[in-house]
Amino acid sequence: MNPPPVDTRRASLSLVADRGHYERVTLAIARARTSVWIATANVKQLMIEAPIGTRARARGRYMPILDTLQSLCDRGVHVRLLHATAPSRPFREELAARSPRLQPPSFQMRACMRVHMKMIAIDGALLYLGSANFTGAGLGAKGDGRRNFEMGVLTDDEWMLDVAQARFETIWRGSECAACRLRRECPAPLDTLTTRALLAQERVQASPRPSTRRASPPR
């Protein structure tokens, strides 16, 4: 399936840079009411400030973003995470610990090695497109001097939301897989996965992997 034709139109956009990603994108995820669709090349542990009014916030504690996603799923929000590379070990460990509550259809992850776009669509009403991956350094959760230099745009433009979400859905459903020239290298093309296989893939993604680091020699 070909992507929608390129079109030009006037739309209301706001520019997001660096720390602004945390304040205007990351924190907006927690306010979702129906859906959160995330596309990213990389997935890493992302720590955010504890909710306002909680004892943890008063103590200056930070919580994994999966705590937020779990709360969303508990409230009936559907979360989709489309990514290219394997999530980081800390993210996998956190996901495995929460696996009883982070289950399809409320929470789903799918992998496509060609995904490089960075997109977050919230409730089909707010769209982020930019350079930031779903990581702490990308979405502004790191401190000054540690976060990435990132830039993107936020919009509530209905046409842009429709086109971006349609593109996401095309990849998510495996509609691009048949013509993909990297198919032989792909461990699990999305168009060949049954519901059972998709669930198995998601369990593998959530499971911690043995460390490949060699122990340091005694000194």
C-alpha positions as YAML, in Angstrom:
chain: A
units: angstrom
residues:
- id: 1
  name: MET
  ca: [0.00, 0.00, 0.00]
- id: 2
  name: ASN
  ca: [1.36, 3.38, -1.00]
- id: 3
  name: PRO
  ca: [1.41, 6.28, 1.47]
- id: 4
  name: PRO
  ca: [-1.18, 9.02, 1.04]
- id: 5
  name: PRO
  ca: [-0.28, 11.57, -1.65]
- id: 6
  name: VAL
  ca: [1.70, 14.57, -0.52]
- id: 7
  name: ASP
  ca: [-0.44, 17.64, -0.09]
- id: 8
  name: THR
  ca: [0.19, 21.22, 0.93]
- id: 9
  name: ARG
  ca: [-2.05, 23.16, 3.23]
- id: 10
  name: ARG
  ca: [-1.96, 25.80, 5.90]
- id: 11
  name: ALA
  ca: [-2.03, 24.44, 9.43]
- id: 12
  name: SER
  ca: [-1.55, 25.74, 12.93]
- id: 13
  name: LEU
  ca: [1.73, 24.46, 14.37]
- id: 14
  name: SER
  ca: [3.83, 25.20, 17.42]
- id: 15
  name: LEU
  ca: [7.55, 24.56, 17.64]
- id: 16
  name: VAL
  ca: [8.90, 22.32, 20.40]
- id: 17
  name: ALA
  ca: [12.60, 22.24, 21.28]
- id: 18
  name: ASP
  ca: [14.76, 20.51, 23.88]
- id: 19
  name: ARG
  ca: [13.18, 20.73, 27.38]
- id: 20
  name: GLY
  ca: [9.88, 21.70, 25.77]
- id: 21
  name: HIS
  ca: [9.45, 18.07, 24.73]
- id: 22
  name: TYR
  ca: [9.06, 17.09, 28.38]
- id: 23
  name: GLU
  ca: [6.66, 19.85, 29.29]
- id: 24
  name: ARG
  ca: [4.47, 19.76, 26.19]
- id: 25
  name: VAL
  ca: [4.70, 16.19, 24.89]
- id: 26
  name: THR
  ca: [5.77, 13.79, 27.65]
- id: 27
  name: LEU
  ca: [3.42, 15.27, 30.25]
- id: 28
  name: ALA
  ca: [0.59, 15.44, 27.72]
- id: 29
  name: ILE
  ca: [0.66, 11.65, 27.44]
- id: 30
  name: ALA
  ca: [-0.55, 11.37, 31.04]
- id: 31
  name: ARG
  ca: [-3.66, 13.38, 30.16]
- id: 32
  name: ALA
  ca: [-4.80, 11.02, 27.39]
- id: 33
  name: ARG
  ca: [-8.42, 9.89, 27.55]
- id: 34
  name: THR
  ca: [-8.80, 7.38, 24.73]
- id: 35
  name: SER
  ca: [-5.55, 6.56, 22.89]
- id: 36
  name: VAL
  ca: [-1.80, 7.10, 22.64]
- id: 37
  name: TRP
  ca: [0.04, 6.03, 19.48]
- id: 38
  name: ILE
  ca: [3.83, 6.21, 19.61]
- id: 39
  name: ALA
  ca: [6.27, 5.58, 16.75]
- id: 40
  name: THR
  ca: [9.98, 5.65, 17.51]
- id: 41
  name: ALA
  ca: [13.26, 4.15, 16.38]
- id: 42
  name: ASN
  ca: [14.52, 3.58, 19.93]
- id: 43
  name: VAL
  ca: [12.78, 2.77, 23.19]
- id: 44
  name: LYS
  ca: [14.55, 3.37, 26.50]
- id: 45
  name: GLN
  ca: [13.62, 3.85, 30.12]
- id: 46
  name: LEU
  ca: [12.06, 7.28, 30.54]
- id: 47
  name: MET
  ca: [11.69, 8.70, 34.03]
- id: 48
  name: ILE
  ca: [9.19, 11.46, 34.77]
- id: 49
  name: GLU
  ca: [8.26, 13.47, 37.84]
- id: 50
  name: ALA
  ca: [5.79, 11.80, 40.18]
- id: 51
  name: PRO
  ca: [2.21, 13.16, 39.91]
- id: 52
  name: ILE
  ca: [1.49, 16.50, 41.56]
- id: 53
  name: GLY
  ca: [-0.04, 16.12, 44.99]
- id: 54
  name: THR
  ca: [1.54, 12.76, 45.73]
- id: 55
  name: ARG
  ca: [3.97, 12.02, 48.53]
- id: 56
  name: ALA
  ca: [6.47, 10.83, 45.92]
- id: 57
  name: ARG
  ca: [6.31, 14.25, 44.22]
- id: 58
  name: ALA
  ca: [6.91, 15.99, 47.53]
- id: 59
  name: ARG
  ca: [10.02, 13.86, 47.96]
- id: 60
  name: GLY
  ca: [11.24, 14.75, 44.47]
- id: 61
  name: ARG
  ca: [10.91, 11.22, 43.16]
- id: 62
  name: TYR
  ca: [10.79, 10.25, 39.50]
- id: 63
  name: MET
  ca: [8.70, 7.40, 38.12]
- id: 64
  name: PRO
  ca: [9.10, 5.22, 35.00]
- id: 65
  name: ILE
  ca: [6.93, 6.30, 32.07]
- id: 66
  name: LEU
  ca: [5.48, 2.78, 32.15]
- id: 67
  name: ASP
  ca: [3.82, 3.77, 35.42]
- id: 68
  name: THR
  ca: [1.95, 6.43, 33.47]
- id: 69
  name: LEU
  ca: [1.12, 4.05, 30.62]
- id: 70
  name: GLN
  ca: [-0.14, 1.47, 33.11]
- id: 71
  name: SER
  ca: [-2.40, 4.06, 34.72]
- id: 72
  name: LEU
  ca: [-3.73, 4.99, 31.29]
- id: 73
  name: CYS
  ca: [-4.48, 1.37, 30.42]
- id: 74
  name: ASP
  ca: [-6.20, 0.89, 33.78]
- id: 75
  name: ARG
  ca: [-8.49, 3.77, 32.77]
- id: 76
  name: GLY
  ca: [-9.29, 2.18, 29.41]
- id: 77
  name: VAL
  ca: [-6.86, 4.16, 27.26]
- id: 78
  name: HIS
  ca: [-5.39, 2.15, 24.36]
- id: 79
  name: VAL
  ca: [-1.61, 2.48, 23.99]
- id: 80
  name: ARG
  ca: [0.30, 1.42, 20.87]
- id: 81
  name: LEU
  ca: [4.10, 1.49, 20.66]
- id: 82
  name: LEU
  ca: [5.66, 0.96, 17.22]
- id: 83
  name: HIS
  ca: [9.45, 0.73, 17.30]
- id: 84
  name: ALA
  ca: [12.48, -0.41, 15.31]
- id: 85
  name: THR
  ca: [15.14, -1.67, 17.71]
- id: 86
  name: ALA
  ca: [14.83, -3.80, 20.82]
- id: 87
  name: PRO
  ca: [13.91, -1.75, 23.91]
- id: 88
  name: SER
  ca: [16.66, -1.10, 26.43]
- id: 89
  name: ARG
  ca: [17.17, -3.60, 29.23]
- id: 90
  name: PRO
  ca: [15.80, -1.30, 31.98]
- id: 91
  name: PHE
  ca: [12.65, -0.73, 29.92]
- id: 92
  name: ARG
  ca: [12.23, -4.48, 29.31]
- id: 93
  name: GLU
  ca: [12.67, -5.25, 32.98]
- id: 94
  name: GLU
  ca: [10.12, -2.63, 33.98]
- id: 95
  name: LEU
  ca: [7.72, -3.87, 31.32]
- id: 96
  name: ALA
  ca: [8.11, -7.48, 32.47]
- id: 97
  name: ALA
  ca: [7.32, -6.47, 36.06]
- id: 98
  name: ARG
  ca: [4.11, -4.84, 34.87]
- id: 99
  name: SER
  ca: [3.12, -7.46, 32.31]
- id: 100
  name: PRO
  ca: [0.04, -8.70, 34.23]
- id: 101
  name: ARG
  ca: [-1.55, -5.26, 33.79]
- id: 102
  name: LEU
  ca: [0.01, -4.18, 30.50]
- id: 103
  name: GLN
  ca: [-1.71, -6.59, 28.15]
- id: 104
  name: PRO
  ca: [-3.41, -6.38, 24.75]
- id: 105
  name: PRO
  ca: [-5.66, -4.89, 23.63]
- id: 106
  name: SER
  ca: [-5.03, -1.98, 26.02]
- id: 107
  name: PHE
  ca: [-1.24, -2.08, 25.60]
- id: 108
  name: GLN
  ca: [0.49, -3.32, 22.45]
- id: 109
  name: MET
  ca: [4.02, -3.16, 21.06]
- id: 110
  name: ARG
  ca: [5.08, -4.09, 17.54]
- id: 111
  name: ALA
  ca: [8.48, -3.98, 15.90]
- id: 112
  name: CYS
  ca: [9.44, -2.98, 12.34]
- id: 113
  name: MET
  ca: [13.12, -2.49, 11.59]
- id: 114
  name: ARG
  ca: [12.37, 0.27, 9.07]
- id: 115
  name: VAL
  ca: [10.58, 2.56, 11.52]
- id: 116
  name: HIS
  ca: [12.55, 5.74, 11.92]
- id: 117
  name: MET
  ca: [9.72, 8.24, 12.24]
- id: 118
  name: LYS
  ca: [9.09, 9.88, 15.58]
- id: 119
  name: MET
  ca: [5.42, 10.44, 16.17]
- id: 120
  name: ILE
  ca: [3.08, 10.67, 19.14]
- id: 121
  name: ALA
  ca: [-0.67, 10.99, 18.59]
- id: 122
  name: ILE
  ca: [-2.83, 11.57, 21.66]
- id: 123
  name: ASP
  ca: [-6.60, 10.97, 21.53]
- id: 124
  name: GLY
  ca: [-6.54, 11.58, 17.79]
- id: 125
  name: ALA
  ca: [-6.47, 15.25, 18.74]
- id: 126
  name: LEU
  ca: [-2.83, 16.21, 19.36]
- id: 127
  name: LEU
  ca: [0.08, 15.23, 17.13]
- id: 128
  name: TYR
  ca: [3.83, 15.47, 17.70]
- id: 129
  name: LEU
  ca: [6.21, 15.03, 14.75]
- id: 130
  name: GLY
  ca: [9.90, 15.64, 15.21]
- id: 131
  name: SER
  ca: [13.32, 14.25, 15.96]
- id: 132
  name: ALA
  ca: [12.79, 12.85, 19.47]
- id: 133
  name: ASN
  ca: [12.84, 9.12, 20.14]
- id: 134
  name: PHE
  ca: [10.89, 7.62, 23.03]
- id: 135
  name: THR
  ca: [13.77, 8.01, 25.45]
- id: 136
  name: GLY
  ca: [14.58, 10.23, 28.41]
- id: 137
  name: ALA
  ca: [17.25, 12.12, 26.51]
- id: 138
  name: GLY
  ca: [14.96, 12.55, 23.52]
- id: 139
  name: LEU
  ca: [11.78, 13.64, 25.29]
- id: 140
  name: GLY
  ca: [13.50, 16.12, 27.56]
- id: 141
  name: ALA
  ca: [13.45, 14.12, 30.79]
- id: 142
  name: LYS
  ca: [17.20, 14.38, 31.30]
- id: 143
  name: GLY
  ca: [18.80, 17.30, 33.10]
- id: 144
  name: ASP
  ca: [20.55, 20.27, 31.55]
- id: 145
  name: GLY
  ca: [23.70, 19.22, 29.76]
- id: 146
  name: ARG
  ca: [22.45, 15.63, 29.35]
- id: 147
  name: ARG
  ca: [19.32, 15.78, 27.22]
- id: 148
  name: ASN
  ca: [19.54, 15.67, 23.44]
- id: 149
  name: PHE
  ca: [19.09, 18.69, 21.23]
- id: 150
  name: GLU
  ca: [15.71, 17.91, 19.67]
- id: 151
  name: MET
  ca: [13.15, 19.80, 17.66]
- id: 152
  name: GLY
  ca: [9.65, 19.08, 16.42]
- id: 153
  name: VAL
  ca: [6.16, 20.45, 15.96]
- id: 154
  name: LEU
  ca: [2.84, 20.05, 17.76]
- id: 155
  name: THR
  ca: [-0.49, 20.42, 16.02]
- id: 156
  name: ASP
  ca: [-4.17, 19.70, 16.41]
- id: 157
  name: ASP
  ca: [-4.73, 19.94, 12.66]
- id: 158
  name: GLU
  ca: [-7.24, 17.24, 11.70]
- id: 159
  name: TRP
  ca: [-5.79, 16.59, 8.25]
- id: 160
  name: MET
  ca: [-2.26, 16.09, 9.60]
- id: 161
  name: LEU
  ca: [-3.60, 13.83, 12.34]
- id: 162
  name: ASP
  ca: [-5.53, 11.74, 9.81]
- id: 163
  name: VAL
  ca: [-2.56, 11.34, 7.46]
- id: 164
  name: ALA
  ca: [-0.07, 10.58, 10.25]
- id: 165
  name: GLN
  ca: [-2.33, 8.04, 11.92]
- id: 166
  name: ALA
  ca: [-3.15, 6.39, 8.59]
- id: 167
  name: ARG
  ca: [0.57, 5.98, 7.92]
- id: 168
  name: PHE
  ca: [1.08, 4.53, 11.39]
- id: 169
  name: GLU
  ca: [-1.82, 2.11, 10.86]
- id: 170
  name: THR
  ca: [-0.44, 0.96, 7.50]
- id: 171
  name: ILE
  ca: [2.85, -0.06, 9.09]
- id: 172
  name: TRP
  ca: [1.20, -1.43, 12.23]
- id: 173
  name: ARG
  ca: [-1.01, -3.79, 10.21]
- id: 174
  name: GLY
  ca: [1.89, -5.06, 8.10]
- id: 175
  name: SER
  ca: [0.57, -3.59, 4.86]
- id: 176
  name: GLU
  ca: [4.11, -2.56, 3.84]
- id: 177
  name: CYS
  ca: [5.67, -5.95, 4.54]
- id: 178
  name: ALA
  ca: [4.98, -7.71, 1.22]
- id: 179
  name: ALA
  ca: [7.01, -5.21, -0.81]
- id: 180
  name: CYS
  ca: [9.73, -4.69, 1.82]
- id: 181
  name: ARG
  ca: [13.24, -5.43, 0.52]
- id: 182
  name: LEU
  ca: [14.43, -6.11, 4.04]
- id: 183
  name: ARG
  ca: [11.88, -8.85, 4.55]
- id: 184
  name: ARG
  ca: [14.46, -11.64, 4.63]
- id: 185
  name: GLU
  ca: [16.28, -9.86, 7.44]
- id: 186
  name: CYS
  ca: [13.13, -9.27, 9.46]
- id: 187
  name: PRO
  ca: [12.68, -11.80, 12.28]
- id: 188
  name: ALA
  ca: [8.89, -11.43, 12.31]
- id: 189
  name: PRO
  ca: [7.18, -9.60, 9.42]
- id: 190
  name: LEU
  ca: [4.00, -8.06, 10.73]
- id: 191
  name: ASP
  ca: [1.87, -9.37, 7.88]
- id: 192
  name: THR
  ca: [2.66, -12.98, 8.78]
- id: 193
  name: LEU
  ca: [1.95, -12.75, 12.48]
- id: 194
  name: THR
  ca: [-1.24, -14.29, 13.81]
- id: 195
  name: THR
  ca: [-2.84, -12.91, 16.93]
- id: 196
  name: ARG
  ca: [-1.10, -15.62, 18.95]
- id: 197
  name: ALA
  ca: [2.26, -14.82, 17.38]
- id: 198
  name: LEU
  ca: [1.80, -11.11, 18.03]
- id: 199
  name: LEU
  ca: [1.13, -11.83, 21.69]
- id: 200
  name: ALA
  ca: [4.26, -13.99, 21.81]
- id: 201
  name: GLN
  ca: [6.30, -11.22, 20.20]
- id: 202
  name: GLU
  ca: [5.06, -8.77, 22.80]
- id: 203
  name: ARG
  ca: [5.98, -11.17, 25.61]
- id: 204
  name: VAL
  ca: [9.50, -11.51, 24.20]
- id: 205
  name: GLN
  ca: [9.84, -7.74, 23.99]
- id: 206
  name: ALA
  ca: [8.78, -7.46, 27.63]
- id: 207
  name: SER
  ca: [11.10, -10.18, 28.91]
- id: 208
  name: PRO
  ca: [14.49, -9.17, 30.31]
- id: 209
  name: ARG
  ca: [17.36, -10.54, 28.25]
- id: 210
  name: PRO
  ca: [20.48, -12.06, 29.74]
- id: 211
  name: SER
  ca: [23.31, -9.58, 29.96]
- id: 212
  name: THR
  ca: [25.96, -10.02, 27.28]
- id: 213
  name: ARG
  ca: [28.55, -8.09, 29.24]
- id: 214
  name: ARG
  ca: [31.53, -10.05, 30.41]
- id: 215
  name: ALA
  ca: [32.45, -9.88, 34.03]
- id: 216
  name: SER
  ca: [35.42, -7.64, 34.71]
- id: 217
  name: PRO
  ca: [38.58, -9.55, 35.63]
- id: 218
  name: PRO
  ca: [39.51, -9.36, 39.31]
- id: 219
  name: ARG
  ca: [42.02, -6.69, 40.17]
...
